[in-house]
Amino acid sequence: MPKTSQKTTPKTLYALQEINSRNLKILGEDYQRELNESRVARIVSSFNEMVANEPKVSCRNGVYYVFDGQHTIAARKVLNGNVDIPILCKVYNGLTEQDEAFLFATQNGEESKPTPGERMRAWLFGESKEAIAFRDATESTGLVLELGDIHCRYHLVCVNTAHNMYKRIGERMYKEALSIIVDAWDGDVESLKTEILIAICRFIWLYHDVYDRERLIWRLKSENPKLIRQAIISDFELAGYKRHINQIYKIYNGGGKEVIEKRF
């Protein structure tokens, strides 16, 4: 029986325990990422057992579920001639599936950090109230919160940017901004990219008390979102979010007498 060392975390105890890789199970597809062979190869190329982190494992119902470190486990096995090998793991007891999902979502190591989509999927699986509210707010506007990498009409892929905007400007303005994008461009893929999302959200946040919704939609309909994105990216005169807002400001004020004054 291997020696173990106990440490206390805010929720539970974990122990350093040696487990054979054949007994380590990867969590289900509800939120866990698929094994990335290129990532495994990259780890193998520079692997050093002296500094490698222990995989994080949840012992639940007598089964060892890996929620952080599946790629380093695979790398160790490759380095052992693809033969299973005993691996020192950090084993947690008393976790629920929701706890495991939360811990997966909060990984921050260079090799283990989840993508924004993977992190959001884990938070949703873990029944995070904020994540559920964010998803529901997004999808109430007719969009799909895309947690994978499907770039198609009505699929919002820039999850991290959208979540940041949701938290920064609030649910009401966030939903208003998304509904304007949908009404103006009918879910066009280019209109759901980071630069456009930031530009519309920031414009709504800055001018929510003076702008005319119908006028903004009417003006945006005549513009190509791809060209707006290019103009934002190539604007070197304004810094930060000002260059995003500036493009929408110019579009809104163009071709009419009723204009709004610059606030940025």
C-alpha positions as CSV (number, residue, x, y, z in Angstrom):
1,M,0.0,0.0,0.0
2,P,1.6,3.3,-1.1
3,K,2.1,6.0,1.5
4,T,-0.2,9.0,1.2
5,S,0.0,12.5,2.5
6,Q,-3.2,14.4,3.5
7,K,-3.8,18.1,2.9
8,T,-6.9,20.2,3.4
9,T,-8.7,22.1,0.7
10,P,-11.8,24.4,1.2
11,K,-14.2,21.5,0.3
12,T,-12.5,18.2,0.9
13,L,-9.3,16.2,1.5
14,Y,-6.9,15.0,-1.1
15,A,-4.1,12.5,-0.9
16,L,-1.1,11.8,-3.0
17,Q,-1.6,8.3,-4.2
18,E,0.0,6.0,-6.8
19,I,-2.5,4.6,-9.2
20,N,-1.9,2.5,-12.3
21,S,-2.9,4.4,-15.5
22,R,-5.3,1.5,-16.5
23,N,-7.4,2.4,-13.5
24,L,-7.7,6.1,-14.3
25,K,-10.9,7.0,-16.1
26,I,-11.5,10.1,-18.0
27,L,-14.7,11.9,-17.1
28,G,-17.7,11.7,-19.5
29,E,-18.4,13.9,-22.5
30,D,-20.7,16.3,-20.6
31,Y,-17.9,18.8,-20.4
32,Q,-14.5,17.1,-20.5
33,R,-12.3,17.7,-23.6
34,E,-11.3,14.9,-26.0
35,L,-7.8,13.7,-26.0
36,N,-5.6,15.9,-28.2
37,E,-2.9,13.8,-29.8
38,S,-0.8,16.8,-30.9
39,R,-0.9,18.1,-27.3
40,V,0.3,14.8,-26.0
41,A,3.1,14.8,-28.5
42,R,4.1,18.3,-27.4
43,I,4.2,17.2,-23.8
44,V,6.2,14.1,-24.6
45,S,8.8,16.2,-26.5
46,S,9.8,18.1,-23.4
47,F,8.5,15.9,-20.5
48,N,10.4,16.0,-17.3
49,E,9.1,13.8,-14.5
50,M,11.0,15.9,-11.9
51,V,8.8,19.0,-12.5
52,A,5.6,17.4,-14.0
53,N,2.4,18.0,-12.0
54,E,0.4,15.2,-10.5
55,P,-2.9,14.5,-12.3
56,K,-6.0,15.5,-10.3
57,V,-8.4,12.6,-9.7
58,S,-11.8,12.3,-8.0
59,C,-12.4,9.0,-6.2
60,R,-16.2,8.5,-6.6
61,N,-18.0,5.3,-5.9
62,G,-14.7,3.5,-6.0
63,V,-13.7,4.7,-9.4
64,Y,-10.8,7.1,-10.1
65,Y,-12.0,9.9,-12.5
66,V,-9.4,12.3,-13.9
67,F,-10.6,15.9,-14.1
68,D,-7.1,17.5,-14.7
69,G,-4.1,15.9,-16.4
70,Q,-5.4,13.4,-18.9
71,H,-2.8,14.6,-21.5
72,T,0.1,14.1,-19.1
73,I,-1.2,10.7,-18.2
74,A,-1.2,9.8,-21.9
75,A,2.3,11.3,-22.3
76,R,3.7,9.2,-19.4
77,K,2.2,6.1,-21.0
78,V,3.7,6.9,-24.4
79,L,7.1,7.4,-22.8
80,N,6.6,3.9,-21.2
81,G,6.2,2.3,-24.6
82,N,2.4,2.6,-24.5
83,V,2.3,0.3,-21.6
84,D,0.3,1.2,-18.5
85,I,2.3,2.7,-15.7
86,P,1.8,3.6,-12.0
87,I,1.3,7.4,-11.7
88,L,1.4,9.5,-8.6
89,C,-1.9,11.4,-8.5
90,K,-3.6,14.0,-6.3
91,V,-6.8,12.1,-5.3
92,Y,-9.8,13.9,-4.0
93,N,-12.6,12.3,-2.0
94,G,-16.2,13.4,-1.5
95,L,-16.6,15.3,-4.7
96,T,-19.8,15.3,-6.7
97,E,-19.9,15.4,-10.5
98,Q,-20.7,19.1,-10.2
99,D,-17.7,19.7,-8.0
100,E,-15.5,17.9,-10.5
101,A,-16.9,20.1,-13.3
102,F,-16.1,23.2,-11.3
103,L,-12.6,22.1,-10.6
104,F,-12.1,21.3,-14.3
105,A,-13.4,24.7,-15.3
106,T,-11.0,26.5,-13.0
107,Q,-7.8,24.8,-14.2
108,N,-5.1,27.4,-15.1
109,G,-2.0,25.4,-16.0
110,E,-0.3,26.1,-19.4
111,E,-1.1,22.6,-20.7
112,S,-4.4,22.0,-18.9
113,K,-6.2,25.3,-19.1
114,P,-9.6,24.7,-20.8
115,T,-10.9,26.7,-23.7
116,P,-13.6,29.3,-23.0
117,G,-16.2,26.8,-24.5
118,E,-14.9,23.9,-22.4
119,R,-14.9,26.1,-19.3
120,M,-18.5,27.3,-19.9
121,R,-19.7,23.8,-20.6
122,A,-18.2,22.7,-17.3
123,W,-19.8,25.6,-15.4
124,L,-23.2,24.7,-17.0
125,F,-22.8,21.1,-16.1
126,G,-21.9,22.2,-12.5
127,E,-25.2,24.2,-12.5
128,S,-23.5,27.6,-12.0
129,K,-26.3,30.1,-11.6
130,E,-24.4,32.8,-13.4
131,A,-23.4,30.5,-16.3
132,I,-27.0,29.4,-16.7
133,A,-28.3,33.0,-16.7
134,F,-25.7,34.0,-19.2
135,R,-26.6,31.1,-21.6
136,D,-30.3,31.8,-21.2
137,A,-29.9,35.5,-21.9
138,T,-27.8,34.7,-25.0
139,E,-30.2,32.1,-26.4
140,S,-33.3,34.3,-25.6
141,T,-32.2,36.5,-28.5
142,G,-32.3,33.6,-31.0
143,L,-28.7,32.7,-30.9
144,V,-27.0,29.5,-30.0
145,L,-24.2,29.7,-27.4
146,E,-21.6,27.7,-29.3
147,L,-19.4,25.7,-26.9
148,G,-17.5,23.9,-29.6
149,D,-16.0,25.3,-32.7
150,I,-19.0,25.4,-35.2
151,H,-18.9,28.6,-37.2
152,C,-22.3,29.0,-38.8
153,R,-25.2,31.4,-38.8
154,Y,-26.7,32.2,-35.4
155,H,-23.9,30.4,-33.5
156,L,-22.1,32.7,-31.1
157,V,-18.6,31.3,-30.9
158,C,-16.7,34.1,-29.0
159,V,-17.9,32.8,-25.6
160,N,-15.3,34.5,-23.5
161,T,-15.9,37.9,-25.0
162,A,-19.7,37.5,-24.7
163,H,-19.5,36.5,-21.1
164,N,-17.2,39.5,-20.3
165,M,-19.7,41.8,-22.0
166,Y,-22.6,40.2,-20.1
167,K,-20.9,40.8,-16.8
168,R,-19.7,44.3,-17.7
169,I,-22.8,45.9,-19.1
170,G,-25.5,43.8,-17.4
171,E,-28.1,41.4,-18.7
172,R,-30.6,43.9,-20.1
173,M,-28.1,45.8,-22.2
174,Y,-26.4,42.6,-23.3
175,K,-29.6,41.1,-24.6
176,E,-30.5,44.4,-26.3
177,A,-27.1,44.4,-28.0
178,L,-27.4,40.8,-29.2
179,S,-31.0,41.4,-30.5
180,I,-29.8,44.4,-32.5
181,I,-27.0,42.3,-34.1
182,V,-29.6,39.6,-34.9
183,D,-32.1,42.0,-36.3
184,A,-29.5,43.9,-38.4
185,W,-27.6,41.0,-39.9
186,D,-29.9,37.9,-39.4
187,G,-27.3,35.8,-37.6
188,D,-24.5,36.4,-40.2
189,V,-21.3,34.7,-39.1
190,E,-19.2,37.9,-39.4
191,S,-21.6,39.8,-37.3
192,L,-21.1,37.4,-34.4
193,K,-17.3,37.8,-34.1
194,T,-15.5,39.5,-31.3
195,E,-15.0,43.0,-32.7
196,I,-18.6,43.4,-33.7
197,L,-19.9,42.1,-30.4
198,I,-17.7,44.5,-28.4
199,A,-18.6,47.4,-30.6
200,I,-22.4,47.0,-30.3
201,C,-22.3,46.2,-26.6
202,R,-20.1,49.1,-25.8
203,F,-22.2,51.5,-28.0
204,I,-25.4,50.4,-26.3
205,W,-23.8,50.8,-22.9
206,L,-22.6,54.3,-23.7
207,Y,-25.7,55.6,-25.5
208,H,-28.5,53.5,-24.0
209,D,-30.4,56.6,-22.9
210,V,-30.2,58.6,-26.2
211,Y,-29.9,56.3,-29.2
212,D,-32.9,55.2,-31.4
213,R,-33.0,51.4,-31.8
214,E,-34.8,51.3,-35.1
215,R,-32.4,53.9,-36.6
216,L,-29.4,51.9,-35.5
217,I,-30.7,48.6,-37.0
218,W,-31.7,50.4,-40.2
219,R,-28.2,51.9,-40.5
220,L,-26.4,48.7,-39.7
221,K,-28.4,46.7,-42.3
222,S,-26.8,48.7,-45.0
223,E,-23.3,47.9,-43.7
224,N,-21.1,44.8,-44.2
225,P,-20.1,43.5,-40.8
226,K,-16.8,42.1,-42.2
227,L,-15.9,45.6,-43.4
228,I,-16.8,47.0,-40.0
229,R,-14.5,44.5,-38.3
230,Q,-11.6,45.4,-40.7
231,A,-12.1,49.1,-39.9
232,I,-12.0,48.4,-36.2
233,I,-8.8,46.4,-36.5
234,S,-7.1,48.9,-38.7
235,D,-8.0,52.0,-36.6
236,F,-4.8,53.0,-35.0
237,E,-5.9,56.5,-34.0
238,L,-8.1,55.5,-31.1
239,A,-7.1,53.2,-28.3
240,G,-8.9,50.4,-26.6
241,Y,-12.7,50.2,-26.9
242,K,-12.9,53.7,-28.4
243,R,-12.0,52.3,-31.8
244,H,-14.9,49.8,-31.5
245,I,-17.4,52.4,-30.5
246,N,-16.2,54.9,-33.1
247,Q,-17.2,52.7,-36.0
248,I,-20.8,52.2,-34.8
249,Y,-21.0,55.9,-33.8
250,K,-20.1,57.0,-37.4
251,I,-22.6,54.5,-38.9
252,Y,-25.4,55.6,-36.6
253,N,-24.9,59.3,-37.3
254,G,-24.4,59.0,-41.1
255,G,-27.2,59.9,-43.5
256,G,-29.5,61.7,-41.1
257,K,-30.1,65.0,-39.2
258,E,-30.8,63.5,-35.8
259,V,-27.4,62.7,-34.5
260,I,-25.9,61.9,-31.1
261,E,-23.0,63.7,-29.6
262,K,-19.6,62.0,-29.0
263,R,-19.1,60.7,-25.5
264,F,-15.8,59.0,-25.9
